[in-house]
Amino acid sequence: MHTNLQIKLLEEETKKLKQKTKEQEDTIHVLRNTVSMQTPQKQNGYNQNKQVTTPNKNHTTSVIQSPSNAMGPRSANDKRLIGHQTLVRSTSSPPMQRAPVRTRVCDFIQISTIATTNGRVFDYGNTEQSVFVSFEERNAACGVYKVDMNNPAKRCKISIHNSTIRDVQHCPDQGIILTASIDKQLRLTDTKTQKAAMNYQLPGMAWACAWRSDDTNYCFCGLDDGTLMVYDLRQTRTCLSTSKADAPQGVKPSISSLQYITSDDETVRGILASSLGGGTLFFNQNDAYKKSLILPGVSASVSFESLTGLCMSTQRSTETSPASHYLFTLQESNRKVSLYDGFRSVVGFQNDRTLSRSTLFMSTRNALVASGDDATGQVLIWDTNTSQVVQHLSAPKDEKLGAIYDVRYKDYMLGVMTTTGLVLYRDDVD
């Protein structure tokens, strides 16, 4: 009898131990899933989140598809972003509660300053660690400095134009820069030999230029009278085609910036142009049609972020509307481009004094906007998910940067062109 009692007690104790072990295994499994959902996966400098949770049968979860899954067959009701990600939102009960995640989306620190004389614009090199910064001297000599970003004292001077350079764009796959100047010339310069490769005489002052990123035989130039010119570099004497930005009567629709946009599935492909006439022009080169997007205020610059498919038009403040960053996406069908899901706007800055260019880019976590603020003399960085400022960038000792003309981002580097030169910041967020 005593032996049977001992056996029974041992069996009960063993059962309790098994149950406890099972509970511990379940807890470990939940913790591992939570960590996996919170850990961003980096690929080419961007997040490639691919988390799918299925807590129960009665809940449809939010899913972010990876690039390989987001380009499936299209249906008649398909509304697709022109970027790489497709967002499917929850259609029933709210998602399960998750452990809080870090909200810090960027941490830019200043790494160097490149002094220049009366420069307005700059661009990054392609494969080399260099940056091209414009300058303007008293004897009317204008050009760019080619500067080593790892050693800013190492630079070479390339004279190109006879008057102010309003835009510079480095070719995505060649050692050539494209420059637009108010001396009515669009020039191509070999950065290795520092000699002119090609020169186009223009009918007016050039304010902006851009490459066709998917075929660099083509480039674009925007003039102060609102004319958009398309060039084929294999035809050296004349432009391929022209288009004109729309504007209210009596308003000069000068083109202030250009941005070529394309999607991997080629559903939308063309050039965005910001116009001082108030609108943003979309022009499709292949089919030679245009679409005008009328926005409040004066469009100072345009930008495009390929991963999310977001486009941005930065509007100067007017008497009736504040300075704003308008975020939108485009979709194309039957040779017509339309807005996808309307506009979102970001406000809370001033850009009255300078025709400052802003930039839209992808950090390790979110799409961000960086632009100058005349009121504070700082660069403000917004999170597009929350429309909130997440960082203020100042000069050393919190001094003002001064007038800010151009802001551009590439590979964790943010450049800010000011009255005294180019200030470079690096994103050191974990």
C-alpha positions as CSV (number, residue, x, y, z in Angstrom):
1,M,0.0,0.0,0.0
2,H,2.8,2.3,0.9
3,T,4.5,1.5,-2.4
4,N,1.4,2.3,-4.5
5,L,1.0,5.7,-2.8
6,Q,4.6,6.6,-3.6
7,I,4.1,5.6,-7.2
8,K,1.0,7.7,-7.4
9,L,2.7,10.8,-6.0
10,L,5.6,10.4,-8.4
11,E,3.2,10.2,-11.3
12,E,1.5,13.4,-10.2
13,E,4.8,15.2,-9.8
14,T,6.0,14.0,-13.2
15,K,2.7,15.3,-14.8
16,K,3.2,18.7,-13.1
17,L,6.8,19.0,-14.4
18,K,5.7,18.1,-18.0
19,Q,3.0,20.8,-17.8
20,K,5.5,23.4,-16.6
21,T,7.9,22.5,-19.3
22,K,5.2,22.9,-21.9
23,E,4.3,26.3,-20.6
24,Q,8.0,27.4,-20.7
25,E,8.3,26.2,-24.3
26,D,5.2,28.2,-25.3
27,T,6.6,31.3,-23.7
28,I,9.9,31.0,-25.5
29,H,8.1,30.5,-28.8
30,V,6.0,33.7,-28.3
31,L,9.1,35.7,-27.4
32,R,11.0,34.5,-30.4
33,N,8.1,35.5,-32.7
34,T,7.9,38.9,-31.1
35,V,11.6,39.6,-31.6
36,S,11.4,38.4,-35.2
37,M,8.5,40.8,-35.9
38,Q,10.4,43.8,-34.4
39,T,13.8,43.2,-36.0
40,P,14.2,45.2,-39.3
41,Q,15.8,43.4,-42.2
42,K,18.3,45.6,-44.1
43,Q,18.7,45.1,-47.8
44,N,20.5,47.8,-49.9
45,G,20.0,50.3,-47.2
46,Y,16.2,49.7,-46.8
47,N,13.8,47.7,-44.7
48,Q,12.4,44.6,-46.3
49,N,9.8,43.7,-43.6
50,K,8.1,40.4,-44.4
51,Q,6.1,39.6,-41.3
52,V,2.8,37.7,-41.4
53,T,1.0,36.9,-38.2
54,T,-2.0,34.6,-37.9
55,P,-3.3,34.8,-34.3
56,N,-6.7,33.4,-34.9
57,K,-9.2,32.5,-37.6
58,N,-11.4,35.6,-37.0
59,H,-8.7,38.1,-37.7
60,T,-7.3,39.4,-41.0
61,T,-3.8,40.8,-40.3
62,S,-1.9,43.6,-41.8
63,V,0.7,42.3,-44.3
64,I,3.6,44.1,-46.0
65,Q,4.6,42.1,-49.1
66,S,8.2,41.9,-50.2
67,P,9.2,43.1,-53.7
68,S,9.1,39.6,-55.1
69,N,5.4,39.1,-54.0
70,A,4.1,42.6,-54.7
71,M,4.2,42.3,-58.5
72,G,1.6,39.6,-59.0
73,P,-1.1,39.5,-61.7
74,R,-3.2,42.6,-61.9
75,S,-7.0,42.6,-61.7
76,A,-9.5,45.1,-62.9
77,N,-9.8,46.7,-59.5
78,D,-6.1,46.6,-58.7
79,K,-4.8,49.9,-57.3
80,R,-1.1,49.5,-57.1
81,L,1.6,51.8,-55.8
82,I,4.3,52.5,-58.4
83,G,7.0,51.5,-55.8
84,H,8.0,48.0,-54.7
85,Q,5.7,47.5,-51.7
86,T,2.0,46.8,-51.5
87,L,0.1,47.4,-48.3
88,V,-2.9,45.3,-47.4
89,R,-4.7,46.9,-44.4
90,S,-6.7,45.1,-41.7
91,T,-10.3,44.5,-42.6
92,S,-11.7,43.1,-39.3
93,S,-10.6,43.1,-35.6
94,P,-7.6,45.1,-34.5
95,P,-4.1,43.4,-34.5
96,M,-2.7,41.7,-31.5
97,Q,-0.9,43.8,-29.0
98,R,2.9,43.8,-29.5
99,A,5.7,44.8,-27.4
100,P,6.7,48.5,-27.9
101,V,9.3,49.2,-30.6
102,R,11.9,52.0,-30.9
103,T,10.5,55.1,-32.5
104,R,13.9,56.6,-33.4
105,V,13.9,56.6,-37.2
106,C,17.1,58.6,-37.9
107,D,20.2,60.1,-36.1
108,F,22.1,62.4,-38.5
109,I,25.4,63.7,-37.3
110,Q,27.6,66.3,-39.0
111,I,30.8,64.8,-40.5
112,S,32.3,67.6,-42.7
113,T,31.8,71.0,-44.3
114,I,33.0,71.8,-47.9
115,A,33.5,75.6,-48.4
116,T,32.6,77.1,-51.8
117,T,31.9,80.5,-53.3
118,N,28.3,81.4,-54.1
119,G,27.4,77.8,-54.8
120,R,23.7,76.8,-55.1
121,V,23.5,73.1,-56.0
122,F,25.4,69.8,-55.7
123,D,25.2,66.1,-56.5
124,Y,26.8,62.9,-55.4
125,G,29.1,60.8,-57.6
126,N,28.0,57.4,-58.6
127,T,30.6,54.8,-57.8
128,E,33.4,57.0,-56.4
129,Q,33.3,58.6,-53.0
130,S,33.0,62.1,-54.4
131,V,30.6,65.0,-54.5
132,F,30.2,67.8,-57.1
133,V,29.6,71.2,-55.6
134,S,28.9,74.3,-57.8
135,F,30.7,77.6,-57.5
136,E,30.5,81.1,-59.0
137,E,33.4,83.5,-59.0
138,R,33.6,87.3,-59.6
139,N,35.1,87.0,-63.1
140,A,31.9,85.1,-64.1
141,A,33.7,81.7,-64.1
142,C,31.2,79.1,-62.9
143,G,31.6,75.4,-62.5
144,V,31.9,72.6,-60.0
145,Y,34.4,71.4,-57.5
146,K,34.9,67.6,-57.5
147,V,35.6,66.9,-53.8
148,D,36.6,63.6,-52.1
149,M,34.1,63.1,-49.3
150,N,36.6,61.1,-47.2
151,N,39.1,64.0,-47.6
152,P,37.4,67.3,-48.3
153,A,40.8,69.1,-48.7
154,K,41.3,66.9,-51.8
155,R,39.4,68.7,-54.6
156,C,39.7,69.7,-58.3
157,K,38.2,72.7,-60.0
158,I,36.2,72.2,-63.2
159,S,35.1,75.4,-65.0
160,I,32.0,74.9,-67.2
161,H,29.7,77.9,-67.6
162,N,29.8,81.7,-67.8
163,S,26.9,82.3,-65.4
164,T,25.1,80.8,-62.4
165,I,24.6,77.0,-62.5
166,R,21.1,76.2,-61.4
167,D,21.3,72.4,-61.4
168,V,23.9,69.6,-61.6
169,Q,23.2,65.9,-62.1
170,H,25.7,63.1,-62.1
171,C,25.0,60.4,-64.7
172,P,23.9,57.1,-63.0
173,D,26.2,54.9,-65.1
174,Q,28.9,57.1,-66.5
175,G,31.5,59.6,-65.3
176,I,29.7,62.6,-66.8
177,I,27.8,65.5,-65.1
178,L,24.9,67.4,-66.6
179,T,24.7,71.1,-65.7
180,A,22.0,73.7,-66.5
181,S,22.8,77.4,-66.4
182,I,21.2,80.7,-66.9
183,D,23.8,81.4,-69.6
184,K,21.3,79.4,-71.8
185,Q,23.4,76.3,-72.1
186,L,23.0,72.7,-71.1
187,R,26.4,71.1,-70.9
188,L,27.8,67.6,-70.4
189,T,31.3,67.3,-68.8
190,D,33.6,64.4,-68.5
191,T,34.6,64.3,-64.8
192,K,37.8,62.4,-65.4
193,T,39.3,64.5,-68.2
194,Q,37.5,67.7,-66.9
195,K,36.6,68.5,-70.5
196,A,33.4,69.3,-72.2
197,A,31.7,66.3,-73.8
198,M,28.7,68.0,-75.4
199,N,27.0,71.4,-75.4
200,Y,23.4,72.3,-76.2
201,Q,22.4,76.0,-76.9
202,L,19.0,76.7,-75.4
203,P,16.2,79.2,-76.3
204,G,16.1,80.4,-72.7
205,M,17.7,80.3,-69.3
206,A,18.0,76.8,-67.9
207,W,16.8,76.2,-64.3
208,A,16.8,72.4,-64.0
209,C,18.1,69.2,-65.6
210,A,17.7,65.4,-65.1
211,W,18.8,62.1,-66.6
212,R,16.5,59.4,-67.7
213,S,17.7,56.8,-65.2
214,D,16.6,53.7,-67.1
215,D,18.2,54.9,-70.3
216,T,21.0,57.6,-70.0
217,N,21.0,58.3,-73.7
218,Y,18.2,60.7,-72.8
219,C,18.2,63.8,-70.6
220,F,15.8,66.6,-69.8
221,C,16.1,70.4,-69.3
222,G,13.6,72.8,-67.7
223,L,13.6,76.5,-68.8
224,D,12.5,79.7,-67.0
225,D,9.6,80.1,-69.4
226,G,8.1,76.7,-68.5
227,T,9.4,74.7,-71.4
228,L,10.5,71.1,-70.8
229,M,13.0,69.9,-73.4
230,V,13.9,66.3,-74.1
231,Y,17.3,65.4,-75.6
232,D,18.7,62.3,-77.2
233,L,22.5,62.4,-76.8
234,R,22.9,60.6,-80.1
235,Q,21.3,63.6,-81.8
236,T,23.7,66.5,-81.1
237,R,22.1,69.4,-82.9
238,T,18.6,69.7,-81.6
239,C,16.2,68.6,-78.9
240,L,14.0,65.5,-79.4
241,S,10.7,67.1,-78.2
242,T,9.3,69.9,-76.0
243,S,6.4,70.3,-73.7
244,K,5.0,73.4,-71.8
245,A,4.0,73.7,-68.1
246,D,0.5,75.1,-67.5
247,A,0.1,78.3,-65.5
248,P,-2.6,80.9,-64.8
249,Q,-2.7,83.8,-67.2
250,G,0.1,86.3,-66.5
251,V,2.1,83.9,-64.4
252,K,5.5,82.7,-65.6
253,P,5.7,79.0,-65.1
254,S,9.5,78.6,-64.7
255,I,10.5,75.0,-64.1
256,S,12.4,74.9,-60.8
257,S,13.3,71.2,-60.6
258,L,13.0,67.9,-62.4
259,Q,12.8,64.3,-61.2
260,Y,12.6,61.2,-63.5
261,I,10.4,58.4,-62.0
262,T,10.0,54.8,-63.0
263,S,8.7,51.6,-61.5
264,D,10.0,48.1,-61.9
265,D,6.8,46.9,-63.5
266,E,6.9,50.0,-65.8
267,T,3.3,50.9,-64.9
268,V,4.3,54.6,-64.5
269,R,7.3,56.1,-66.2
270,G,8.1,59.7,-67.0
271,I,9.4,63.0,-65.7
272,L,8.0,65.2,-62.9
273,A,8.5,68.9,-63.2
274,S,7.9,71.5,-60.5
275,S,6.6,74.9,-61.8
276,L,6.5,78.3,-60.3
277,G,3.2,78.6,-62.0
278,G,1.7,76.6,-59.2
279,G,1.4,73.1,-60.7
280,T,3.4,69.9,-61.0
281,L,3.8,68.5,-64.5
282,F,4.1,64.8,-65.4
283,F,5.4,64.1,-68.9
284,N,5.6,60.7,-70.5
285,Q,8.4,60.7,-73.1
286,N,7.5,57.5,-74.9
287,D,3.8,58.4,-75.5
288,A,4.4,62.1,-75.6
289,Y,1.5,63.1,-73.3
290,K,1.4,65.2,-70.2
291,K,-0.6,65.5,-67.0
292,S,-0.8,68.7,-64.9
293,L,-1.4,68.3,-61.1
294,I,-2.7,71.6,-59.7
295,L,-1.5,72.2,-56.2
296,P,-1.9,75.2,-53.8
297,G,1.0,77.6,-53.8
298,V,4.2,77.6,-55.9
299,S,6.0,74.4,-56.6
300,A,9.6,74.8,-55.6
301,S,10.9,71.2,-56.1
302,V,9.8,67.6,-56.7
303,S,11.2,64.3,-55.4
304,F,10.6,60.6,-55.8
305,E,11.2,57.6,-53.5
306,S,11.3,54.4,-55.6
307,L,10.8,51.8,-52.8
308,T,7.5,53.2,-51.6
309,G,6.4,54.8,-54.9
310,L,5.9,58.2,-53.1
311,C,6.2,61.4,-55.0
312,M,6.6,64.8,-53.3
313,S,6.0,68.4,-54.4
314,T,7.3,71.1,-52.1
315,Q,5.2,74.2,-52.3
316,R,6.3,77.7,-51.2
317,S,4.0,79.6,-48.9
318,T,1.7,82.2,-50.3
319,E,-0.9,84.7,-48.8
320,T,-3.5,82.0,-49.0
321,S,-1.6,78.7,-48.3
322,P,1.3,77.7,-46.0
323,A,4.5,76.1,-47.2
324,S,3.8,72.4,-47.6
325,H,5.2,69.1,-48.7
326,Y,2.5,67.3,-50.7
327,L,3.0,63.5,-50.8
328,F,1.2,61.4,-53.4
329,T,1.5,58.4,-55.7
330,L,0.6,58.0,-59.3
331,Q,-0.9,55.2,-61.4
332,E,-1.3,54.8,-65.1
333,S,-3.9,53.1,-67.3
334,N,-4.9,53.6,-70.9
335,R,-2.2,56.3,-71.4
336,K,-3.6,58.4,-68.6
337,V,-1.9,59.1,-65.3
338,S,-4.0,59.8,-62.2
339,L,-3.5,60.4,-58.5
340,Y,-3.6,57.3,-56.4
341,D,-5.6,57.8,-53.1
342,G,-5.3,61.6,-53.1
343,F,-2.7,63.9,-51.3
344,R,-1.1,64.0,-47.9
345,S,0.5,67.2,-46.7
346,V,3.3,68.0,-44.3
347,V,3.4,71.6,-42.9
348,G,5.3,73.6,-40.3
349,F,8.2,75.3,-42.1
350,Q,9.0,78.4,-44.1
351,N,10.7,78.7,-47.5
352,D,9.9,82.3,-48.6
353,R,13.4,83.7,-49.1
354,T,15.0,81.0,-51.2
355,L,13.8,78.6,-53.8
356,S,15.0,75.7,-51.7
357,R,14.9,72.1,-52.9
358,S,13.8,69.3,-50.6
359,T,14.3,65.6,-50.7
360,L,12.2,62.5,-50.0
361,F,14.2,59.4,-49.0
362,M,14.0,56.0,-47.3
363,S,15.8,55.6,-44.0
364,T,16.4,52.2,-42.4
365,R,12.8,52.2,-41.2
366,N,10.5,54.8,-42.8
367,A,10.2,57.3,-45.7
368,L,11.5,60.7,-44.5
369,V,11.4,64.3,-45.8
370,A,14.3,66.7,-45.3
371,S,14.0,70.4,-46.2
372,G,15.3,73.8,-45.1
373,D,13.4,76.1,-42.8
374,D,14.0,79.8,-43.3
375,A,12.6,80.7,-39.8
376,T,15.1,78.6,-37.9
377,G,18.0,78.3,-40.4
378,Q,17.9,74.6,-39.8
379,V,17.1,71.5,-41.8
380,L,13.9,69.7,-40.5
381,I,13.4,66.0,-41.0
382,W,9.8,64.6,-41.0
383,D,8.6,61.1,-40.7
384,T,6.0,60.6,-43.5
385,N,4.1,58.1,-41.4
386,T,3.3,60.6,-38.6
387,S,3.9,63.9,-40.3
388,Q,6.0,64.9,-37.3
389,V,9.5,66.4,-37.2
390,V,11.9,63.8,-35.9
391,Q,15.2,65.8,-36.0
392,H,16.5,69.3,-36.4
393,L,19.9,69.7,-38.1
394,S,22.0,72.8,-37.2
395,A,25.5,74.0,-37.8
396,P,28.2,73.5,-35.1
397,K,27.3,75.0,-31.7
398,D,23.6,75.1,-32.8
399,E,24.3,78.0,-35.1
400,K,22.0,78.7,-38.1
401,L,23.0,77.1,-41.4
402,G,21.9,80.3,-43.3
403,A,20.0,80.2,-46.6
404,I,19.5,76.6,-47.7
405,Y,19.4,76.0,-51.4
406,D,19.6,72.3,-52.0
407,V,19.1,69.2,-49.9
408,R,19.9,65.7,-51.2
409,Y,20.3,62.2,-49.8
410,K,22.2,59.1,-50.9
411,D,23.4,56.0,-49.0
412,Y,22.9,57.3,-45.5
413,M,24.5,60.7,-46.4
414,L,22.5,63.9,-46.3
415,G,24.0,66.9,-48.0
416,V,22.8,70.5,-47.3
417,M,23.9,73.3,-49.7
418,T,24.1,76.7,-47.9
419,T,25.4,80.2,-48.7
420,T,28.8,79.2,-47.3
421,G,29.2,75.7,-48.7
422,L,28.1,72.1,-48.4
423,V,27.4,70.5,-45.0
424,L,27.4,66.7,-44.9
425,Y,25.6,64.6,-42.4
426,R,25.6,60.8,-41.9
427,D,22.7,58.8,-40.5
428,D,24.0,56.7,-37.5
429,V,20.7,55.3,-36.4
430,D,21.0,51.7,-35.2
